[in-house]
Each structure stands twice: as structure tokens, then as C-alpha cells.
Amino acid sequence: MTVATLAGKDLADDEDDDGVRVRRMGSMSQRISGFFSSAERPWAPPLPDPAITWQLRRLILAEPPDIVHGHDWLSRSFLPLRKWTEKRYGTRFVSTLHYYTLSCAKKNLMRTESRDGGSTEAPCSGPGVKKCLACACRHYGAVTGTLTATGNALGAAAERRAARPIIAVSAATARGNGLEPGPYGTRGGAVVVVPNFLTAPAADNDDTTTAGDVRELTERLPPGDFIVFVGDLRPMKGLDVLLVAYGGLEDAPPLVLIGKSWPDTPTQFPVGVTVHDRWPNVAVIEAFRRSSIAVVPSVWAEPFGIVVIEAMAGGTPVIASNVGGIPEIIEHGISGVLVPPSDALALRRALGELIADPDRRLAMGEAARRRAEDFTASCVVPQVENEYRQSTSSR
């Protein structure tokens, strides 16, 4: 198996990762300052990148694949090669949708609006030519926004035609991308739902993280009951809604926030709130295991919600927004509680009820642990392999 991805700073171009070859490729768009990059990492444009396409061709000639499984916009650099590889090697192209990459130039179905000299984001009611172009320009800037919105419309159409099947990580993700989940979608290609899955906790590929480091981090957690939130510390994740809900609780246990700060991260927090910056995954998993309640109050339509199943696997009940793919994971009232997004009063009420009922928390946590077993690799990977078999059997 070979994984082709974008080159990154201080990363080897070619390496072996436990038997999997990782081939990192420099793109033409990476060389254009200010386009298709961020302070965190480079990202692929929504149309084929000629440099990536050329390197993929060389890789395919050396190692002809049965399946090319594409994820996100980078896979569109394979599309100019699809018919050639199919004719020459019988290669099939499978695409997985983890975000709203077919319908949204920002990938998140959040509308960017200018307000009071800055910008705000709110859930989008659906794509439209004029409003998508305006939103992309407000988000990326006029030039990059125009290129991204136009390029994504063209690239999405090509991806829909090429992929057999398209896999969505939730039914909500399929619908948000303009596809109808089920045996066959309305866009001319098979559309199936195969969820994400849990993997063994890792130190986020940071070889310098030791057991001692993790122990030092988790010793900062409160000794008794506490509530935990894990994710980007920003409004689209519902952080402001959570802080309002928590601030109105009486005699509440501590609230622990673990995540990455953004320019729109709050600077003031209610009494009882502690903030921890970007812990490694092993420490996050331990925080979930020790917590009494996990909260996922997202405002945006989370396509899936890995943090939900990570918390549930630790035997922790989750209170989460009834939005996106989250309600496809949580069984309301059994393995967790669903509340309307952006509703601080409903979130406060749900928190108060679980805080006051430890027996219910225990029962719900056990149900959550059982539910999380449906999202293990042993359950999900065979579903992906079955899609590979179905795809290659049609050659």
C-alpha cells in the first residue's frame, strides 16, 4: 500500500511507516506564495495540480494500483490520469467525503459574513453560485476566493463523474454534498455511507512525547468529577454557547477545555474553567476516560465527529448538538443526549440533569461504550474492503 500526500516542512519525501509507503509530493500551488496554503500546513487546490499529477503518473508506472482511494481535494490531481490507468491497468477510483468538499469552497457549509469591520460565520442554507462566490471571496480574499469557488465547482463535477463509489462518512455528509445516501445517488455514481473508525491512541506522530509527558499533562486534570470539551476553541465548535450554558449552572463541576486557540478564541472564561493547549491524542483519551460528561456543542454540521466516539469509547456520556453526522452516532437518551445547536438553555438543562444524576451517567456511559464498538477498525475496515471488491468486480 502506498499513501501519496503533500510535502511538508521537515518531512521526508519518501518513507516507510510500518509497511506502508508514504510518498510526499511537492505541488505547483505550494510554490505560489499566498495561494492554497496556511500558517498550519499546505493544502491542495480544488482542481488538478500539474506537478502532483506528473508525480502520480510516475508513481503509478512504478507501482500500478488496483484501487486509487482519494480523500479531499488532493485526489483531484489523479483525475486526468483516471481513464489512462483504468484502460491500462484496470484501476478503479474510489472517493471518500470527510467534509463538504463537493458543495462548499470552504468545505464546512459555514457562511462568512462581514460585520462591524470583521467577519462572522453562520450555518449555510445551501450552495448557490452568487452567494458561494461572495462567501469564498470574503473568506479567502478576492483572487483566491474566486479561483477556489470556481475551481471547486468544476472539480466537484469531475469527481462525481469519476468516483465509483463515492463513500460518505455519514448520511448527513452525503446530503450536504448534494448526494442522496443509499445504494445509488442522484448524481450518477454509487453513494454509500461508511463511517470513520477509532484507532489505537497515538502520540500524534510526535516521537518526543513520552509516557511521562502524558502523565504530567493528565495530572493537571481535576481529581473528581469534571466536564470536558475537546476541539478547536472557537465559536463554530459551539464554545461560546458552552460557556454561556456553563456560566449559568450552580455548583457545577470544573469544565476542562482542551484544544487549539484561534483568533476568535475567547479571552475570558467563567470561574471553574481551565484551558489546555493541544494535548497529544493519548492524553485526550485519558481525559475523556476520567471525565464525568463530555460536551460536543458544535454549531457547524460536523460531518462525523471523531471526538464523540473517542469519548464514548472511554465510557463517558456525551451531550452534543443534534446536527450533521452526530445524531447518527449518539442514540438520544441511551448513549448520550442531543440538544439543538446554538441553544445555551437546552445545553444548560441537559448538563444540569446529568450532573444531578450519577446513576444515569453511569448507565449512559456503559451504553456509550457499547455503541462505540460499532466504530472500531474491526467493524468499519471490512466495509471499506467490501467497496473495493465491489468496485474491482465491475471491471
ChimeraX attribute file (.defattr): number of C-alpha atoms within 10 A of each C-alpha:
attribute: neighborCount
match mode: 1-to-1
recipient: residues
	/A:1	9
	/A:2	15
	/A:3	14
	/A:4	19
	/A:5	19
	/A:6	17
	/A:7	19
	/A:8	14
	/A:9	7
	/A:10	6
	/A:11	9
	/A:12	13
	/A:13	15
	/A:14	14
	/A:15	13
	/A:16	11
	/A:17	10
	/A:18	6
	/A:19	9
	/A:20	11
	/A:21	14
	/A:22	17
	/A:23	19
	/A:24	19
	/A:25	19
	/A:26	17
	/A:27	24
	/A:28	13
	/A:29	19
	/A:30	19
	/A:31	11
	/A:32	10
	/A:33	8
	/A:34	11
	/A:35	19
	/A:36	18
	/A:37	16
	/A:38	9
	/A:39	5
	/A:40	6
	/A:41	11
	/A:42	18
	/A:43	19
	/A:44	23
	/A:45	25
	/A:46	26
	/A:47	24
	/A:48	19
	/A:49	22
	/A:50	15
	/A:51	14
	/A:52	25
	/A:53	21
	/A:54	16
	/A:55	19
	/A:56	18
	/A:57	17
	/A:58	12
	/A:59	15
	/A:60	16
	/A:61	12
	/A:62	9
	/A:63	11
	/A:64	16
	/A:65	19
	/A:66	16
	/A:67	19
	/A:68	21
	/A:69	18
	/A:70	22
	/A:71	17
	/A:72	19
	/A:73	23
	/A:74	21
	/A:75	26
	/A:76	26
	/A:77	25
	/A:78	25
	/A:79	21
	/A:80	16
	/A:81	15
	/A:82	19
	/A:83	16
	/A:84	13
	/A:85	23
	/A:86	16
	/A:87	11
	/A:88	10
	/A:89	15
	/A:90	18
	/A:91	21
	/A:92	25
	/A:93	27
	/A:94	22
	/A:95	22
	/A:96	20
	/A:97	22
	/A:98	20
	/A:99	25
	/A:100	24
	/A:101	23
	/A:102	25
	/A:103	24
	/A:104	27
	/A:105	28
	/A:106	21
	/A:107	17
	/A:108	19
	/A:109	25
	/A:110	21
	/A:111	23
	/A:112	22
	/A:113	14
	/A:114	12
	/A:115	9
	/A:116	6
	/A:117	5
	/A:118	7
	/A:119	12
	/A:120	15
	/A:121	18
	/A:122	14
	/A:123	14
	/A:124	16
	/A:125	10
	/A:126	15
	/A:127	17
	/A:128	11
	/A:129	10
	/A:130	8
	/A:131	14
	/A:132	25
	/A:133	21
	/A:134	19
	/A:135	24
	/A:136	24
	/A:137	20
	/A:138	18
	/A:139	20
	/A:140	20
	/A:141	13
	/A:142	15
	/A:143	11
	/A:144	17
	/A:145	22
	/A:146	20
	/A:147	20
	/A:148	25
	/A:149	24
	/A:150	18
	/A:151	16
	/A:152	23
	/A:153	19
	/A:154	14
	/A:155	22
	/A:156	20
	/A:157	13
	/A:158	16
	/A:159	23
	/A:160	19
	/A:161	14
	/A:162	20
	/A:163	24
	/A:164	23
	/A:165	25
	/A:166	28
	/A:167	26
	/A:168	27
	/A:169	21
	/A:170	28
	/A:171	24
	/A:172	25
	/A:173	26
	/A:174	27
	/A:175	16
	/A:176	25
	/A:177	22
	/A:178	17
	/A:179	25
	/A:180	19
	/A:181	21
	/A:182	13
	/A:183	11
	/A:184	15
	/A:185	18
	/A:186	12
	/A:187	13
	/A:188	13
	/A:189	18
	/A:190	21
	/A:191	26
	/A:192	24
	/A:193	21
	/A:194	20
	/A:195	27
	/A:196	19
	/A:197	19
	/A:198	20
	/A:199	11
	/A:200	9
	/A:201	14
	/A:202	14
	/A:203	17
	/A:204	11
	/A:205	9
	/A:206	9
	/A:207	8
	/A:208	8
	/A:209	14
	/A:210	11
	/A:211	12
	/A:212	9
	/A:213	12
	/A:214	18
	/A:215	13
	/A:216	12
	/A:217	17
	/A:218	17
	/A:219	10
	/A:220	12
	/A:221	20
	/A:222	17
	/A:223	10
	/A:224	10
	/A:225	16
	/A:226	22
	/A:227	24
	/A:228	26
	/A:229	27
	/A:230	24
	/A:231	17
	/A:232	19
	/A:233	23
	/A:234	18
	/A:235	22
	/A:236	23
	/A:237	23
	/A:238	24
	/A:239	25
	/A:240	20
	/A:241	22
	/A:242	23
	/A:243	18
	/A:244	17
	/A:245	20
	/A:246	27
	/A:247	16
	/A:248	15
	/A:249	13
	/A:250	8
	/A:251	9
	/A:252	17
	/A:253	18
	/A:254	20
	/A:255	26
	/A:256	22
	/A:257	21
	/A:258	21
	/A:259	19
	/A:260	16
	/A:261	17
	/A:262	11
	/A:263	8
	/A:264	11
	/A:265	14
	/A:266	14
	/A:267	7
	/A:268	8
	/A:269	14
	/A:270	12
	/A:271	10
	/A:272	14
	/A:273	18
	/A:274	16
	/A:275	15
	/A:276	15
	/A:277	12
	/A:278	16
	/A:279	19
	/A:280	19
	/A:281	17
	/A:282	18
	/A:283	22
	/A:284	25
	/A:285	19
	/A:286	19
	/A:287	28
	/A:288	26
	/A:289	18
	/A:290	22
	/A:291	25
	/A:292	23
	/A:293	27
	/A:294	28
	/A:295	27
	/A:296	27
	/A:297	29
	/A:298	26
	/A:299	25
	/A:300	22
	/A:301	26
	/A:302	25
	/A:303	24
	/A:304	25
	/A:305	22
	/A:306	17
	/A:307	20
	/A:308	25
	/A:309	27
	/A:310	25
	/A:311	31
	/A:312	30
	/A:313	25
	/A:314	20
	/A:315	28
	/A:316	31
	/A:317	33
	/A:318	32
	/A:319	24
	/A:320	26
	/A:321	27
	/A:322	22
	/A:323	21
	/A:324	21
	/A:325	21
	/A:326	24
	/A:327	20
	/A:328	16
	/A:329	22
	/A:330	25
	/A:331	16
	/A:332	17
	/A:333	13
	/A:334	16
	/A:335	26
	/A:336	25
	/A:337	22
	/A:338	23
	/A:339	22
	/A:340	16
	/A:341	21
	/A:342	21
	/A:343	17
	/A:344	21
	/A:345	17
	/A:346	15
	/A:347	26
	/A:348	20
	/A:349	16
	/A:350	17
	/A:351	22
	/A:352	18
	/A:353	13
	/A:354	20
	/A:355	19
	/A:356	11
	/A:357	10
	/A:358	12
	/A:359	10
	/A:360	16
	/A:361	22
	/A:362	16
	/A:363	15
	/A:364	25
	/A:365	25
	/A:366	20
	/A:367	22
	/A:368	27
	/A:369	20
	/A:370	15
	/A:371	20
	/A:372	23
	/A:373	17
	/A:374	16
	/A:375	22
	/A:376	18
	/A:377	15
	/A:378	13
	/A:379	14
	/A:380	17
	/A:381	16
	/A:382	11
	/A:383	15
	/A:384	15
	/A:385	11
	/A:386	11
	/A:387	19
	/A:388	20
	/A:389	12
	/A:390	13
	/A:391	20
	/A:392	16
	/A:393	9
	/A:394	9
	/A:395	10
